[in-house]
Amino acid sequence: MGFWRKEVIEFALDYETRRQIDELLEWIAREPHNAQPYYQLAQWRRTQGRQEEALGLLLHAVRLEPGFARAHTALTEIYAVAGDSAAAWRHARQAERAGDRRGVELLMRHNVPET
């Protein structure tokens, strides 16, 4: 199993990840004022454990598109994990105003106090 996982599966996943990220970077270069590729790249960075980079990309996405609910929800998750409940709630409420209650529900489910 070691060979297949290390030499075949992980290689294929790494290749596909690089390809997806390269496509997103090209999209950003073509459309620097479009919030969507910043959001998608942030999601990839989160899976890679690059939380600070993901945070910056998401913040940029909501600057470009203040009503971008999915980006606000992702920011809610990042700030909640980091222990910044004020920022988590701020983004959860912004996502809620844009029609997405998942962040609010997440914070309520985990008893994060709204400050």
N, C-alpha and C positions, 0 to 999 in steps of 0.2 A: 504494500500500500504506500510506503514511503516514496518510492520512485514516482508512482503515478501522481501522487498529490504534489510533490515538490517539483518534479520535472515537467509534468504535463498540465495539471489542473492549475496550479499557482502561476505558471508561466502564461497560460491562456488568460487567466483573470487579470494578471498584471498588464498584459498586452492590451486587453479590451479596456481596462481602466485608463491607460495612457491614451488610447485612441479617443475615448469619450472626452477626456480632459482637453486634448488637443483640439477637438472639434468645438468645444465650448470656448476655448481661448480664441479660436478663429472667429467665432460668432461675436464675441465681445469686440474684437478688432473691427469687424464689419459694422456692428451696431452698438457703439459704446453707450448709447442712451437707453438701451433696452434692458430692463431689470431682470428679465427671465434668465438669460445665461449666467448672470451673477448668482442668482438664486440656485440654479442647478449646479454650478461649480462649487458653491458653498456646501451643498449636500454631499458632493464627492469628497470635499475636504473634511467634512465631519466624519465620514466613514474611514478616513485615513488618520483620524486622531489629530487633525490640524485645526483645533477649535478656534484659535486666535485668527487664523486666516479666514475661516468660515464666518466668524463674527464680523470681520471687516467687509467681506463680500455681501453679507446679508444687510448690514447697515447701509452699504452703498445702494443695494437694491431698493430699500425702502426710501432712501433719499430720492432716487429716480422715480419711484412710483409709491407715494405715501399710502395708498390704499391696497398694497400688495399683501393680502391676508396670509397667504402661505409663508411668505418671508417673515411676517410678524410672528406667526405661530412658531416658526423655527427659532426665532430670536427668543421667544418665551421659553422654549426648551433649554436653550443654551444658558440663559440667565438663571433659570431655575436650578439647573445643575451647579452653576457657579455660586449659588447662594445669594444672588442679587434679586431679592423678591420684588423690590420696587420696580426695577427695570423689567422683570418678568411680567408683572401685572400691567405695566404700561403697554407693553407690546401685545399682551393677551387682549387688553381692552381695545387696542387699535385693530387687531384682527377681528374681534367681535363686531366692531362698527362696520367692518368691511364684509361681514356675513359669515365669519368662521369662528365658532365658539370652542374649538378644540383646546386652545390654550387656556381659556378660562376654566373649562372642565378639568383639564390636567391639574391646574393649580388648586382648584377646589378639592379634587380627589385626594391630593397629597397634603391637604390642609396648610397650604402656603398662605400666610397672613397677607391680606391686602393692606399695604401701607400708603 
